[in-house]
Amino acid sequence: MIGLISATAAGAVARDRLAAAWPGRTRVYEGPVREAVGRAFAECEQLVCFLATGAVVRLIAPLLADKASDPGVVCVDEAQRHAVSLLGGHGGGANELALAVSEVLACAPVVTTATDATDVPGLDTLGWPVEGATATVTRAILDGTPVTLEADAVWPLPPLPGNVTRAGTGPAADAVLRVTDRVVEIGEREVVLRPPSLVVGVGASKGASVDEVFGLVEETLAGAGLSARSVAALATVDAKADEAGIVGAAARLGVPLTTYAAEELARIDVPNPSGAPLAAVGTPSVAEAAALVGGGELLVPKRKSAPEGRAAMATCAVVRKEPRGRLAVVGLGPGARDLLTPRAREEIRRASVLVGLDQYVDQIRDLLRPGTRVLESGLGAEKERARTAVAEARAGHAVALIGSGDAGVYAMASPALAEASDDIDVVGVPGVTAALAAAAILGAPLGHDHVSISLSDLHTPWEVIERRVRAAAEADIVVTFYNPRSRGRDWQLPKALSILAEHREPTTPVGVVRNASRPDGTSRLTTIAALDPATVDMMTVVVVGNTAAREIAGRMVTPRGYRWQTEGS
């Protein structure tokens, strides 16, 4: 919950705007300001104070406890010119909150956290537990002094600056950044990131206590030299999904409990099958099988708890998962920066490897974080780019494969996913397509059923394309032509238009948009009879209306095609 506190009429107006923009996420605190701030500080995860920063500093100073528990605090000035991240930039989420507030109130965010200001990922913002001298190592990264990255495996980390180099590849280091699930001695200038690499399979007899299950897991991990902070999940059989001891152990560890059907566990080859669980829950293994379902290396075979004076009631086994690389297939939109979605921007900045057509890379190069490795190539290398992106993800990296418009529409998603198997995580990021950008400029040509057809026969035989055009013509569907004409392909568009003209009047409106949304973009309305194909090129989208499409007030409009229903009808 976000607490909102104001002291003046202007502050109250801005406060209410924020509350209206975020229904259900905010709570307005009224009354004397000191008391309101105190209540909000105790009850909320974040605060937005419409007060001077000096006043807020004095009000919250006596309330501060530590970075881990203090809420994030943002101040907005009386004139609503700035949203200042004052407290808890990372831990309390105040930096992100300042950005969000600035979007609602149209003010400037002020973020002074060094990593955010220099566009370097904060070690405490990666979503993984951090141990050691975080401030010291972060300072070394920011100062550009040599930092050694020691990782047991390649994980999809965000880009790190060039002074952070893998062990054995750079100069003598001033500080060390480790990525490991092992218990290690941490030096004065070292930080350890704990990746979510371990799965603990657990089994328990009915009535097993939380202390017995949790104690067994804790002892097993410690005995193997593994950190409990790298446990990603506890896993067991469906029949034990509500077993209090297992549920409680997962809660103590702060990890989810994953369960599997007995039939699925029975298919897993394990080193220590047993008749007891087979008779009880229908599988010869619970702990080992549940840990191994997702693959990985069995680090600790089944172990039993050892309570004094009675039989063991719990078992566990530990598996280390292979890191999974991450491939984000990102649509950049039609070219205008304000049509690049926030999600696309986020994925571009998250990736340590960016793969794309050189001209598309140039569009967003300024968004890349320091240390991003760019793999760019020219026209005609689509399959190569797809294979490169998948290979980098298989190597464990966080990869963004970019394309124009929507990456799934005549773009890179299809060849990339044709190469990808289930050994990587794939994220699709939608973008504004050329058809949508052109349609918005033209008016509302896609108001009813419509189809997009590429006229490029480089990879699709013309016979197939022509069959699709005829089907659209006969079905009276609005058609958007992609790749309509190039120097080497000058007859396909006239042929396609002639096919449509067999089923539509010569006056059927046609929209022609070149470089939609870009500064040099142009658009015009013509008709199917008057369109001169010579005025069209590969940067152009051609939208041909159906028999209902009309030009109205200089805009192309396709009626929605059904009667509006009125109340009571």
C-alpha positions in Angstrom: 0.0 0.0 0.0 1.2 3.5 -0.8 0.4 6.2 1.8 -0.4 9.7 0.5 0.2 12.7 2.8 -0.4 16.4 1.9 -0.4 19.6 3.9 -1.7 22.2 1.4 -4.6 22.7 -1.0 -2.3 22.3 -4.0 -0.8 19.1 -2.5 -4.2 17.7 -1.9 -5.2 18.2 -5.5 -2.0 16.3 -6.7 -2.6 13.7 -4.0 -6.1 13.1 -5.2 -4.9 12.8 -8.8 -2.5 10.1 -7.8 -5.2 8.3 -5.8 -7.5 8.4 -8.8 -4.8 7.0 -11.1 -4.0 4.1 -8.8 -7.2 2.8 -7.3 -6.8 0.2 -4.7 -3.0 0.9 -4.3 -3.1 4.0 -2.3 -4.5 5.3 1.1 -4.9 8.9 1.9 -3.8 10.0 5.4 -5.4 13.1 6.8 -5.1 15.1 10.0 -2.0 16.7 11.5 0.9 16.1 9.2 3.3 14.6 11.8 0.7 12.1 12.9 -0.2 11.2 9.3 3.4 10.6 8.4 3.9 8.4 11.5 0.9 6.3 10.8 1.7 5.9 7.1 5.3 5.1 7.8 4.2 2.2 10.1 1.4 0.9 7.9 2.6 1.3 4.3 5.3 -0.1 2.1 5.8 3.2 0.4 4.9 6.9 1.0 4.4 9.9 -1.3 4.6 13.1 0.7 3.4 16.3 -1.0 5.8 18.3 1.2 9.2 19.9 1.2 12.1 17.4 1.4 13.5 19.1 4.5 10.2 18.8 6.3 9.9 15.1 5.4 13.5 14.4 6.5 12.7 15.9 10.0 9.4 14.0 10.2 10.8 10.6 9.3 14.2 10.8 11.0 13.0 9.5 14.4 11.1 6.6 12.6 14.0 5.1 10.7 15.0 1.5 11.5 17.0 -0.1 8.7 17.2 -0.4 4.9 15.5 -3.7 4.9 12.3 -2.6 6.7 11.9 1.2 6.1 9.4 2.1 3.5 10.3 3.9 0.3 9.6 7.6 0.5 9.0 10.0 -2.4 8.5 13.8 -2.1 6.6 16.0 -4.5 7.1 19.7 -4.3 4.3 22.3 -4.1 4.5 23.2 -7.8 4.5 19.5 -8.8 7.8 20.0 -10.7 9.7 17.2 -9.2 9.2 13.7 -7.7 12.2 13.1 -5.4 13.2 9.7 -4.3 14.2 10.4 -0.7 14.5 7.1 1.2 14.7 3.5 0.2 15.6 4.0 -3.4 16.2 0.2 -4.0 15.0 -1.6 -1.0 11.8 0.4 -0.6 11.3 0.8 -4.3 11.3 4.7 -4.1 13.3 5.1 -7.3 10.7 3.2 -9.3 7.9 5.0 -7.4 9.4 8.4 -8.3 9.4 7.4 -12.0 5.7 6.2 -11.7 4.6 9.4 -9.9 6.3 11.6 -12.5 4.4 9.8 -15.3 1.0 10.5 -13.6 1.8 14.1 -12.5 3.9 15.0 -15.5 6.8 16.1 -13.3 10.5 15.3 -13.4 11.8 12.3 -11.4 14.8 13.0 -9.2 16.9 9.9 -8.4 20.3 10.2 -6.8 21.1 6.6 -6.2 24.5 6.2 -7.8 23.8 3.0 -9.7 20.5 4.4 -11.1 22.1 7.7 -12.0 24.9 6.0 -13.9 22.6 3.3 -15.5 24.4 0.4 -13.7 22.3 -2.4 -12.3 22.3 -2.3 -8.5 23.4 -5.6 -6.9 20.5 -5.4 -4.6 17.9 -5.0 -7.4 18.5 -8.3 -9.2 15.9 -10.2 -7.2 18.5 -12.5 -5.7 19.8 -12.6 -2.1 23.0 -10.6 -1.6 25.7 -11.2 1.0 28.9 -9.4 1.8 30.3 -5.9 1.1 27.6 -4.7 -1.3 28.4 -1.0 -0.9 32.2 -1.6 -1.4 31.9 -3.7 -4.5 29.2 -1.4 -6.0 31.6 1.5 -5.4 34.4 -0.4 -7.2 32.1 -1.1 -10.2 31.0 2.6 -10.3 34.6 3.8 -10.0 35.7 1.7 -12.9 38.3 -0.3 -10.9 38.8 -3.9 -11.8 36.2 -6.3 -10.4 36.4 -10.0 -10.9 33.2 -12.0 -11.6 33.5 -15.5 -10.3 30.4 -17.6 -11.3 29.8 -21.3 -11.0 27.7 -21.1 -14.1 26.5 -18.5 -16.6 23.3 -16.9 -15.3 21.1 -14.4 -17.3 22.4 -11.4 -15.4 21.8 -7.9 -16.7 24.8 -6.1 -18.5 27.7 -5.1 -16.2 30.3 -2.5 -17.1 33.5 -3.4 -18.8 35.6 -3.3 -15.6 33.7 -6.3 -14.4 35.5 -9.3 -16.0 35.3 -13.0 -15.5 38.0 -14.7 -13.5 41.1 -15.2 -15.6 40.2 -12.8 -18.3 41.0 -9.4 -16.8 43.6 -7.6 -14.7 44.2 -8.1 -11.0 40.9 -7.2 -9.3 40.2 -4.7 -6.6 36.9 -6.4 -5.6 35.1 -9.7 -6.3 31.6 -10.4 -7.3 30.7 -14.1 -6.9 27.6 -16.0 -8.1 27.3 -19.3 -6.3 25.0 -21.5 -4.3 27.9 -22.8 -2.2 28.8 -21.6 1.3 32.0 -19.7 0.9 34.1 -17.4 3.0 33.4 -13.8 2.0 36.3 -11.3 2.0 36.1 -7.7 3.0 35.8 -6.6 -0.7 33.6 -9.4 -1.9 29.9 -9.8 -2.6 28.1 -13.1 -3.1 24.9 -13.3 -5.2 22.8 -16.4 -4.5 21.2 -17.7 -7.7 17.9 -19.7 -7.4 19.7 -22.9 -8.3 18.6 -25.5 -5.8 15.5 -27.6 -5.5 14.9 -29.6 -2.4 12.6 -32.6 -2.7 10.8 -33.5 0.5 8.7 -36.4 1.8 7.0 -36.6 5.1 4.8 -39.0 7.0 1.5 -37.8 8.2 1.9 -35.5 11.2 5.5 -34.7 10.7 6.3 -31.4 12.4 7.6 -28.3 10.8 10.7 -28.4 13.0 11.6 -32.0 11.8 11.1 -31.2 8.1 12.8 -27.8 8.3 15.6 -29.1 10.5 16.3 -31.9 8.0 16.5 -29.5 5.1 18.7 -27.1 7.0 21.1 -29.8 8.1 21.2 -31.4 4.7 22.1 -28.1 3.0 24.7 -27.2 5.6 26.3 -30.7 5.4 26.6 -30.3 1.6 28.1 -26.8 1.9 25.1 -25.3 0.2 23.3 -22.0 0.9 19.7 -22.1 1.9 19.3 -18.7 0.2 19.8 -20.4 -3.2 16.8 -22.7 -2.7 14.3 -21.9 -5.4 11.5 -24.3 -4.2 10.5 -27.2 -2.1 9.0 -30.0 -4.1 6.8 -33.0 -3.1 4.0 -35.3 -4.2 0.4 -33.9 -4.7 -0.8 -36.1 -1.8 1.4 -34.0 0.6 0.4 -30.6 -0.7 -1.4 -29.8 2.6 1.0 -31.6 4.9 1.6 -29.0 7.6 5.2 -29.9 8.2 6.1 -29.5 4.6 4.0 -26.3 4.1 5.5 -24.8 7.2 9.1 -25.6 6.1 8.6 -23.9 2.8 7.2 -20.9 4.6 10.2 -20.7 6.9 12.5 -20.9 3.9 10.4 -18.3 2.1 10.1 -20.4 -1.1 7.1 -21.8 -3.0 6.0 -25.4 -2.5 5.7 -27.3 -5.8 3.8 -30.5 -6.1 3.6 -33.3 -8.7 1.3 -36.1 -9.4 2.4 -39.5 -8.1 2.3 -40.9 -11.7 4.7 -38.3 -12.9 7.1 -38.9 -10.0 7.0 -42.7 -10.6 8.4 -42.1 -14.1 11.6 -40.5 -12.7 14.6 -42.7 -12.5 16.1 -42.4 -9.0 19.0 -44.0 -7.2 17.1 -44.9 -4.0 13.5 -46.1 -4.7 11.5 -47.5 -1.9 8.4 -49.6 -1.3 7.1 -47.5 1.6 6.2 -44.4 -0.5 4.9 -46.6 -3.3 2.4 -48.1 -0.9 1.6 -44.8 0.8 1.3 -42.4 -2.1 1.8 -44.4 -5.3 5.4 -43.6 -6.3 8.6 -45.4 -5.3 10.3 -42.0 -4.6 9.1 -38.7 -3.3 12.1 -36.7 -2.2 14.5 -37.6 -5.0 11.9 -37.8 -7.8 10.3 -34.4 -6.8 13.7 -32.7 -6.8 14.6 -34.3 -10.2 11.4 -33.6 -12.1 12.7 -30.5 -13.8 16.1 -32.0 -14.5 19.5 -31.1 -13.0 22.2 -32.8 -10.9 21.4 -34.7 -7.8 23.8 -33.2 -5.3 22.4 -34.9 -2.2 20.6 -38.3 -2.5 17.7 -39.1 -0.1 18.4 -38.4 3.5 16.2 -39.2 6.5 15.6 -37.1 9.6 17.1 -38.5 12.8 14.9 -37.7 15.7 15.9 -39.2 19.0 13.9 -42.1 20.3 11.5 -42.6 17.3 11.4 -43.4 13.6 12.2 -40.8 11.0 9.2 -38.9 9.6 10.9 -36.8 6.9 13.2 -37.3 3.9 14.8 -34.8 1.6 17.1 -34.7 -1.5 18.8 -31.7 -3.2 19.2 -31.1 -6.9 21.1 -28.3 -8.6 19.2 -27.0 -11.7 21.0 -26.0 -14.8 20.7 -22.2 -15.4 18.3 -21.3 -18.1 19.1 -18.5 -20.5 16.4 -16.0 -21.4 15.4 -14.9 -24.8 13.2 -11.8 -25.1 11.8 -11.3 -28.6 11.1 -7.6 -28.7 9.0 -5.5 -31.1 10.3 -1.9 -31.4 7.1 -0.5 -33.0 7.0 1.4 -36.3 9.9 3.7 -35.5 8.7 6.6 -33.3 10.2 6.5 -29.8 6.9 7.2 -28.1 5.4 4.1 -29.7 8.1 1.9 -28.1 6.3 0.2 -25.3 7.6 0.4 -21.7 7.9 -3.4 -21.6 10.0 -3.3 -24.7 12.3 -0.7 -23.2 12.6 -2.7 -20.0 13.6 -5.9 -21.8 16.2 -4.0 -23.9 17.8 -2.6 -20.8 17.6 -6.0 -19.0 19.5 -7.9 -21.7 23.2 -8.4 -21.5 23.2 -9.4 -25.2 21.3 -7.5 -27.9 20.8 -9.1 -31.4 19.3 -7.2 -34.3 19.4 -5.7 -37.7 21.9 -2.8 -37.7 19.4 -0.1 -38.5 17.1 -1.2 -35.7 20.0 -1.3 -33.2 20.7 2.3 -34.1 17.2 3.2 -33.2 17.6 2.2 -29.6 21.4 2.2 -29.0 21.0 5.1 -26.6 18.8 2.9 -24.3 21.5 0.2 -23.9 23.1 -0.1 -20.5 26.9 0.0 -20.2 28.4 -3.5 -20.9 25.6 -4.6 -23.3 27.1 -6.8 -26.0 25.7 -5.9 -29.4 25.5 -8.5 -32.2 24.2 -6.7 -35.3 24.0 -7.7 -38.9 22.6 -6.4 -42.2 19.6 -7.1 -44.3 19.1 -10.7 -45.4 20.7 -12.3 -42.3 17.4 -13.1 -40.5 18.1 -16.8 -39.9 21.6 -16.0 -38.8 20.3 -13.5 -36.2 17.7 -16.0 -35.0 20.3 -18.7 -34.5 22.7 -16.3 -32.8 20.1 -15.1 -30.4 19.0 -18.7 -29.5 22.7 -19.8 -29.1 23.4 -16.9 -26.7 20.4 -17.8 -24.6 21.4 -21.4 -24.6 24.8 -20.3 -23.2 22.9 -18.8 -20.3 22.7 -15.1 -21.2 19.8 -12.7 -21.0 19.2 -11.9 -24.7 17.0 -9.4 -26.5 16.3 -10.1 -30.2 14.8 -7.0 -31.7 12.6 -6.4 -34.7 10.5 -3.6 -36.0 6.7 -3.3 -35.4 5.6 -6.4 -33.6 8.3 -9.1 -33.6 5.7 -11.8 -34.3 4.4 -10.1 -37.5 6.6 -10.7 -40.5 9.6 -10.4 -38.1 12.1 -12.2 -36.0 9.9 -14.2 -33.5 9.0 -16.9 -36.0 12.5 -17.8 -37.1 13.8 -17.6 -33.6 11.2 -19.8 -32.0 11.7 -22.3 -34.9 15.3 -22.6 -33.6 14.5 -22.6 -29.9 13.8 -25.7 -27.8 12.5 -26.0 -24.3 15.9 -25.5 -22.7 15.6 -21.7 -22.6 13.0 -19.2 -21.3 11.3 -17.2 -24.0 9.4 -14.0 -23.5 7.5 -12.3 -26.3 7.1 -8.5 -26.1 4.4 -7.1 -28.4 4.9 -4.0 -30.4 2.8 -1.6 -32.5 2.7 -3.1 -36.0 3.1 -1.2 -39.2 -0.5 -2.1 -40.1 -1.8 -0.6 -36.8 0.4 2.5 -37.1 -0.8 3.1 -40.7 -4.4 2.4 -39.8 -4.3 5.1 -37.0 -3.0 7.6 -39.5 -5.5 6.8 -42.2 -8.5 6.8 -39.8 -10.3 3.5 -39.1 -9.8 1.2 -42.0 -9.5 -2.0 -39.8 -12.9 -1.5 -38.2 -14.1 -4.9 -39.4 -12.5 -8.1 -40.4 -9.1 -7.6 -42.0 -6.0 -9.6 -43.1 -2.3 -8.8 -43.6 -0.6 -10.3 -46.6 3.1 -10.0 -47.6 3.7 -9.6 -51.3 7.3 -10.7 -51.0 7.8 -14.0 -52.8 11.4 -14.4 -51.7 10.4 -17.1 -49.2 6.8 -17.8 -50.2 5.9 -19.0 -53.7 3.7 -16.5 -55.6 1.1 -19.1 -56.2 0.5 -19.3 -52.5 0.4 -15.5 -52.1 -2.0 -15.2 -55.0 -4.3 -17.8 -53.6 -4.5 -15.9 -50.3 -5.2 -12.6 -52.1 -8.0 -14.2 -54.0 -9.5 -15.7 -50.8 -9.4 -12.2 -49.2 -11.0 -10.7 -52.3 -13.8 -13.2 -52.4 -14.4 -12.9 -48.7 -14.7 -9.1 -48.9 -12.0 -8.6 -46.2 -9.9 -5.4 -45.8 -6.4 -6.2 -46.9 -3.1 -4.7 -45.7 -0.2 -5.4 -48.0 3.3 -5.6 -46.4 6.4 -5.6 -48.6 4.3 -4.4 -51.5 7.0 -3.4 -54.0 10.8 -3.3 -54.5 13.1 -2.7 -57.4 13.3 -6.4 -58.1 9.6 -7.0 -57.5 7.5 -4.5 -59.4 4.7 -6.6 -60.8 3.2 -8.3 -57.6 1.3 -5.2 -56.3 -0.4 -4.5 -59.7 -1.4 -8.2 -59.9 -2.7 -8.2 -56.4 -4.7 -5.0 -56.9 -6.2 -6.5 -60.1 -7.4 -9.5 -58.2 -9.1 -7.4 -55.6 -10.6 -5.2 -58.3 -12.4 -8.2 -59.7 -14.6 -8.1 -56.5 -14.6 -4.4 -55.6 -15.6 -1.1 -57.2 -12.9 1.1 -58.8 -13.7 3.7 -56.2 -12.8 1.4 -53.3 -10.6 3.5 -51.0 -7.0 2.6 -50.6 -4.7 4.1 -48.0 -0.9 4.4 -48.7 1.3 5.1 -45.8 5.1 5.4 -45.9 7.3 5.3 -42.8 4.4 5.4 -40.5 5.0 7.4 -37.3 8.4 8.6 -38.4 9.3 12.3 -39.0 9.5 11.7 -42.8 6.3 9.7 -42.9 3.7 10.4 -45.5 0.1 9.2 -46.1 -2.5 9.6 -48.7 -5.9 8.3 -49.7 -6.6 7.1 -53.2 -8.7 4.4 -54.9 -8.1 1.0 -56.2 -8.3 2.3 -59.7 -6.2 5.4 -59.2 -3.3 4.0 -57.2 0.0 4.2 -59.1 2.1 1.2 -57.9 5.3 3.1 -58.9 4.7 5.4 -55.9 5.0 2.4 -53.5 8.2 0.9 -52.0 9.3 -1.4 -49.2 8.8 1.2 -46.6 5.1 1.5 -47.5 2.0 -0.2 -46.2 -1.0 -0.3 -48.6 -4.5 -0.8 -47.1 -7.2 -1.8 -49.5 -10.8 -1.3 -48.2 -13.6 -3.8 -48.6 -17.0 -3.0 -50.3 -18.2 -1.2 -47.2 -15.1 1.0 -46.7 -15.7 4.7 -47.2 -13.7 8.0 -47.3 -15.3 10.3 -44.7 -14.0 13.7 -44.0 -10.7 12.8 -45.6 -10.3 9.6 -43.5 -10.6 5.9 -44.5 -13.4 4.2 -42.4 -14.6 0.7 -42.5 -18.0 0.3 -40.7 -18.0 -2.2 -37.8 -20.7 -4.2 -39.7 -23.4 -4.8 -37.1 -26.2 -2.9 -35.6 -25.7 -1.2 -32.3 -27.9 -2.7 -29.6 -29.9 -0.3 -27.5 -31.1 -0.9 -24.0 -34.2 -3.1 -23.9 -33.8 -4.4 -27.5 
